Every structure is written in C-alpha cells, then in structure tokens.
Amino acid sequence: MKRVILYILALTAAAVIAAPAPAQTWPQRPISLIVPFAAGGGTDAFARPLAQQLDNQLGMRVIVDNRAGAGGNTGAAAAARAEPDGYTFFVGATHHVIAPSVYTNLTYDLQKDFVPIGMVSQVPHVVVVHPQKVPAKTLTELVASAKANPGKLNYGSAGPGTAHHLAGEMFKLLTGTNIVHVPYRGAGPAMQDLLAGQIDMAFDGLGSSAAQISGGQIRALAVAAPKRSAAFPDVPTAAEAGVPGYEVSTFYALWAPKGTPPAIVERMIKELQTALQAPTIREAWTRQGSEIPTLTGAEFGAFVGSEISRWAKVVKDAGLKLEEAK
C-alpha cells in the first residue's frame, strides 16, 4: 500500500510540474469584451475591430458584449463582478474616469476593481450639427445663435456624466451659452437621432462621427484639440474657430477584472500591443481620427489616476452631481 501511495504522489507531482502556465494554455474558450454602451457608438467603433484582430491573433473567438445603461456604469459594474479567469475583459472609456466625481453611489471602483491592460485609442471630440436644423457654418455663428436664443438649441450625449455630456458642459462654461442637454443610452442612439434631426447637435468623439461627417449627413464646426485632425484637415480647431481652451478627447481602453492571473494580464498586454501595430488596425484608427497609443500596464494605470483628478475639477466647476448609477 505504501508503494501505491508513493507512486500516486509521484504522478501527481509530475503532473503539477508538467502542467503548462495559465498564459500558455490560455485561451481555451471564447473571450468576452464587455462594452458598456449600445452598439454603434464610439466605444463600439474601436472595440469591434480590436476584437476581430485579437480573434485572429489568439485563434479563439473574441466577442463584443454590449451592456448599455447608466452612462456606461451598468456594463462597468458587470465587468467588475465577472469571474477573473481571463475570459472577460472590460472596454471602458473617458466616461469611467469622470464617473467617480459625478455619481455618489457607484458600485465599482475603476482603480480597485480592475487591472489596467492598456489604452486602445484616443480621439478628439468634435462639435457637430445637423445641417438642416442648425444653419451655422462656423463655431462663431453657432455661439452667436446660442446666445441670441438661450435654451433653444439642444445637444445629445451618450448619457449623464459621460465625456459627451461633460464636453457639452465645458463648452457652455467657456462660451457662456445655454444649450439643453438630451441624454441617451450611448453615443450610437444619440447619433441616430442627430442624423434624423431629432436633436440639433452633439459634442461627439470623432471616432463615431467620422463616417457621417465624410458623408455630409452632419456638419463639423471644430475639433476640440490643439491641432487639426489629419482625417479632416479642413475642420478648424476650437481655438482657431473662436473658443480657445476648448480641448476634449476621449480615450478607449482595456481592463481586466481584479484577480485575473498576472500571467494572463501580461499576455493580454502583449497581444494588445501587437494588435495596435496591425496594418488593418492602424488604417482604421487613422480613418477615425485616432492616435495609435502606447500606454499599457502600470503606466496606463498612472494616466487613469491623473485623468480622474483632471475631470473632477471640470465636474466641480460645472456643478454636476448625479445620484443614480449601477
């Protein structure tokens, strides 16, 4: 009996030693990327091409799981609660560094409940209007119209407390205008209503507006960036158009739930870096006015901390505070 026991123990030890590391055997089943906004928005515009590229690299299905609601907080909370086994990742955005200052009852903590993988893309915001509803051809004309008709113009956003919302509030503070906020459950639905003429304008991420600007369905008046976009060189910066200091960009990024095996986290960081250098990704990002970011891991985590502080000041100056979140 003693020999049998020793034999079994020896086999068990050999199996443990021979067992490949998690990152070497991962992935063995489909991976989900939780996108906390409706399909068709800015986050989706970058998450889907990234999912396809990761699918190609990993040889395993990478599925986009849209979970809209509460200004992106419903999906974020779901991702924070997900099993940290390397098969669920979170595609968040600038909205999620704003949320801690806007909402008083978040059920997740971006810095404590997630491990940073890296930035996926970064695009400037753009002031866009419906060409039939808003006759203004320049930002100066838009500001003059808004001042002459306070409360008459409205703008759509991806939801309360999102980057689109804060971009609008910052614009109002800088220009002294009164433009009514109309929140949606994501940038996609907001864009649909803008195209239909249900709302007048938006302070949108260039990524989700690029195709419609190119098609002439909406008019771009200015980019909220220090320099013009290579994708739309004829569109002036906000400073050039008469609103100096109006600079807003949206970043999209990848996180893993806290507790995800470090080996898998490191593997995903490398896979993201590889994906962002793929010709198809570089071409798609450039077409949507995005830079090719290089921030990953701890360096990206430090950036997130600085952005939380930066947006906290904007929220305070705008006097915003929301109670409902999930």
Backbone hydrogen bonds, N-H to C=O, Kabsch-Sander energy under -0.5 kcal/mol:
donor,donor_aa,acceptor,acceptor_aa,energy
5,I,1,M,-2.6
6,L,2,K,-2.5
7,Y,3,R,-2.2
8,I,4,V,-2.5
9,L,5,I,-2.5
10,A,6,L,-2.1
11,L,7,Y,-2.2
12,T,8,I,-2.5
13,A,9,L,-2.5
14,A,10,A,-2.2
15,A,11,L,-2.2
16,V,12,T,-2.2
17,I,13,A,-2.4
18,A,14,A,-2.5
19,A,15,A,-1.4
24,Q,21,A,-1.1
25,T,21,A,-1.5
26,W,22,P,-1.9
31,I,61,R,-2.6
32,S,87,Y,-2.6
33,L,63,I,-3.2
34,I,32,S,-0.6
34,I,89,F,-3.0
35,V,33,L,-0.6
35,V,65,D,-2.2
38,A,185,R,-0.8
41,G,38,A,-1.1
45,A,41,G,-2.0
46,F,42,G,-0.9
46,F,43,T,-0.8
47,A,43,T,-2.6
48,R,44,D,-2.2
50,L,46,F,-1.7
51,A,47,A,-2.7
52,Q,48,R,-2.1
53,Q,49,P,-2.2
54,L,50,L,-2.8
55,D,51,A,-2.3
56,N,52,Q,-2.0
57,Q,53,Q,-2.2
58,L,54,L,-3.0
59,G,55,D,-1.6
60,M,55,D,-0.8
63,I,31,I,-3.3
65,D,33,L,-2.8
65,D,63,I,-0.5
66,N,64,V,-0.6
67,R,35,V,-3.0
69,G,36,P,-0.5
72,G,69,G,-0.9
73,N,70,A,-1.3
74,T,69,G,-1.9
75,G,67,R,-0.6
76,A,72,G,-1.2
77,A,73,N,-2.5
78,A,74,T,-1.9
79,A,75,G,-2.3
80,A,76,A,-2.2
81,R,77,A,-1.4
82,A,78,A,-0.6
82,A,79,A,-0.8
85,D,83,E,-2.2
89,F,32,S,-2.6
90,F,255,W,-2.9
91,V,34,I,-2.6
92,G,90,F,-0.9
92,G,253,A,-1.3
94,T,251,F,-1.3
96,H,93,A,-2.0
97,V,94,T,-1.7
98,I,94,T,-1.1
99,A,95,H,-2.0
101,S,98,I,-1.8
102,V,98,I,-1.0
102,V,99,A,-0.7
103,Y,99,A,-2.8
104,T,322,L,-1.4
113,D,109,D,-3.2
115,V,256,A,-3.3
117,I,254,L,-2.4
118,G,254,L,-1.7
119,M,295,L,-2.5
120,V,252,Y,-3.4
121,S,252,Y,-1.7
122,Q,291,E,-0.6
123,V,250,T,-2.8
125,H,248,V,-2.9
126,V,204,D,-3.1
127,V,222,A,-2.7
128,V,126,V,-0.7
128,V,202,A,-2.5
129,V,219,R,-2.3
130,H,200,D,-2.6
134,V,130,H,-2.7
142,L,138,T,-1.8
143,V,139,L,-2.5
144,A,140,T,-2.2
145,S,141,E,-2.2
146,A,142,L,-2.6
147,K,143,V,-2.3
148,A,144,A,-1.9
149,N,145,S,-1.4
151,G,178,N,-2.7
152,K,149,N,-2.0
153,L,149,N,-0.6
155,Y,180,V,-2.9
156,G,201,M,-2.2
157,S,182,V,-1.7
162,T,159,G,-1.8
166,L,162,T,-2.6
167,A,163,A,-2.7
168,G,164,H,-1.7
169,E,165,H,-2.3
170,M,166,L,-2.6
171,F,167,A,-1.9
172,K,168,G,-2.2
173,L,169,E,-2.1
174,L,170,M,-2.4
175,T,171,F,-2.0
176,G,172,K,-1.7
177,T,172,K,-1.1
179,I,177,T,-0.6
180,V,153,L,-2.4
182,V,155,Y,-2.9
184,Y,157,S,-1.1
186,G,158,A,-1.0
186,G,184,Y,-0.9
190,A,186,G,-1.3
191,M,187,A,-2.6
192,Q,188,G,-2.1
193,D,189,P,-1.9
194,L,190,A,-2.0
195,L,191,M,-2.7
196,A,192,Q,-1.6
197,G,193,D,-0.5
197,G,194,L,-1.0
198,Q,193,D,-2.8
199,I,193,D,-1.0
201,M,154,N,-1.2
202,A,128,V,-2.4
203,F,156,G,-0.6
204,D,126,V,-1.5
204,D,202,A,-0.7
206,L,124,P,-2.5
208,S,205,G,-1.1
209,S,205,G,-0.8
209,S,206,L,-0.6
210,A,206,L,-2.0
213,I,209,S,-2.5
214,S,210,A,-2.6
215,G,211,A,-1.9
216,G,213,I,-1.2
217,Q,212,Q,-1.8
218,I,212,Q,-1.2
219,R,129,V,-2.8
221,L,127,V,-3.1
221,L,219,R,-0.5
222,A,127,V,-0.8
223,V,236,P,-2.2
224,A,125,H,-3.3
225,A,223,V,-1.7
229,S,232,F,-0.5
232,F,229,S,-0.6
235,V,232,F,-1.7
238,A,223,V,-2.0
241,A,237,T,-1.8
242,G,239,A,-1.2
243,V,238,A,-3.2
246,Y,243,V,-1.4
247,E,245,G,-1.4
248,V,224,A,-1.8
250,T,123,V,-3.2
252,Y,121,S,-2.4
253,A,92,G,-2.4
254,L,118,G,-2.9
255,W,90,F,-2.5
256,A,115,V,-2.5
258,K,113,D,-2.5
260,T,257,P,-1.7
264,I,261,P,-0.9
265,V,261,P,-2.1
266,E,262,P,-2.7
267,R,263,A,-1.8
268,M,264,I,-2.7
269,I,265,V,-2.2
270,K,266,E,-1.9
271,E,267,R,-2.3
272,L,268,M,-2.7
273,Q,269,I,-2.3
274,T,270,K,-2.2
275,A,271,E,-2.5
276,L,272,L,-2.3
277,Q,273,Q,-0.5
277,Q,274,T,-1.1
278,A,275,A,-1.5
282,R,278,A,-2.6
283,E,279,P,-2.4
284,A,280,T,-2.1
285,W,281,I,-2.9
286,T,282,R,-2.2
287,R,283,E,-2.2
288,Q,284,A,-1.3
289,G,286,T,-1.6
290,S,285,W,-3.1
291,E,122,Q,-2.0
297,G,117,I,-2.3
299,E,296,T,-1.0
300,F,296,T,-1.3
301,G,297,G,-2.1
302,A,298,A,-2.1
303,F,299,E,-1.6
304,V,300,F,-2.2
305,G,301,G,-1.7
306,S,302,A,-1.8
307,E,303,F,-2.2
308,I,304,V,-2.1
309,S,305,G,-1.5
310,R,306,S,-2.1
311,W,307,E,-2.6
312,A,308,I,-1.3
313,K,309,S,-1.1
313,K,310,R,-0.5
314,V,310,R,-1.1
315,V,311,W,-2.6
316,K,312,A,-2.1
317,D,313,K,-2.6
318,A,314,V,-2.1
319,G,315,V,-0.9
319,G,316,K,-0.6
320,L,315,V,-1.9
322,L,102,V,-3.6
